[in-house]
């Protein structure tokens, strides 16, 4: 999976801070997790490289769908997600649901693209 783009992609000349000068972050899909009853599952990924920003440092991330994509959440090979970099993946996602908001996101408008594996 590739994670790229971002809210300030165009205003930053295609170099948003969270990408650290790269075109994208590559990540490996780990699975889905429930974040509560009647919610769209979040996606768990392991970033291929350690990401270090001022308040986000880790190789693990949670992706949350947004902007009305609930009707086809995770059914498309590309889309827009919030990315939440976490030091470790929590065992209980319901307990951290209050932190899975735009205010705590590493990037609020990341794009994802699923690459075919060989």
C-alpha positions, -999 to +999 in steps of 0.1 A: +000+000+000+012+035-007+002+065+014+007+099-002-007+134-008-021+154+021-040+185+030-012+208+022+001+189-008-003+217-033+005+246-010+038+228-001+048+223-037+041+185-034+062+181-003+039+179+027+058+176+060+044+142+069+060+127+037+095+138+049+106+146+013+093+113-002+067+108-029+049+083-006+052+061+024+050+024+016+031+003+041+021-034+046-015-042+054-018-059+088-056-062+091-088-046+101-099-036+136-133-026+150-134+009+166-168+003+180-204-008+173-219+007+140-185+021+129-164+014+098-134-007+107-100+010+108-071-004+088-038-013+105-005-010+086+032-012+093+051+015+075+082+002+057+103+030+073+102+046+107+083+079+106+095+106+130+076+139+132+074+162+162+045+144+179+043+112+158+071+086+159+066+050+149+064+024+121+027+016+129-003+035+116-041+034+118-061+045+088-096+058+092-120+064+063-136+098+060-158+122+039-188+100+031-168+070+020-187+048+044-209+033+017-178+016+001-153+018+028-122-002+019-139-016-012-118+005-036-081+003-044-077+040-038-092+066-015-087+093+011-080+085+048-069+100+080-035+086+091-028+082+128+008+071+135+009+052+168+040+041+188+024+007+192-009-008+180-034-009+209-051-041+218-084-023+224-093+001+196-126+011+212-107+026+241-087+049+218-116+059+196-117+094+211-081+099+199-090+088+163-101+123+153-087+149+129-072+168+158-049+139+166-042+127+131-007+127+116-024+136+082-060+143+077-062+140+039-038+112+029-045+092-002-040+055-003-033+032-032-033-006-029-005-021-050-008-056-064+015-081-047+034-108-065 
